[in-house]
Every structure is written in structure tokens, then in C-alpha cells.
Amino acid sequence: MPTKVLKVDMAVLPLEIMLDMVVRSYANRMHRIKETNLIIERLSEDWRQEDHMTNPPHYHQEN
């Protein structure tokens, strides 16, 4: 039936919305990790500020 196909297509989110959801989910996950975690220690210090909450962290490589 054509209506079943349309319902499936309507259930798929647009790519922009899906990517935004993934980025926000990842950022929230990173904020729940303890400060002593090795992943958090490799991130730049300014990432934990309020205005960076929805952005994924940038990898900070020490030279």
C-alpha cells in the first residue's frame, strides 16, 4: 500500500535535525563524565564553560 511507504518516509527525520540530536546527545554525555576521566583531561579547559554546552568538545593535543 502506498500509505505505508509514506508513513515510513514521514518517520525519518531530516538529516540536519538528526545530526543536531546526535551532537547534543554527545555533548550531554561528555558533561556527565567525571573530571578525572582521561577523555576529559585531554579536552581544552574552556570547553566546560556554559556557552559551550551544546557543542562537541574539540580535541586538545598537547605538544
Helices and strands as residue ranges (DSSP letters): H 2-11, H 15-32, H 38-41, G 45-48, G 50-52
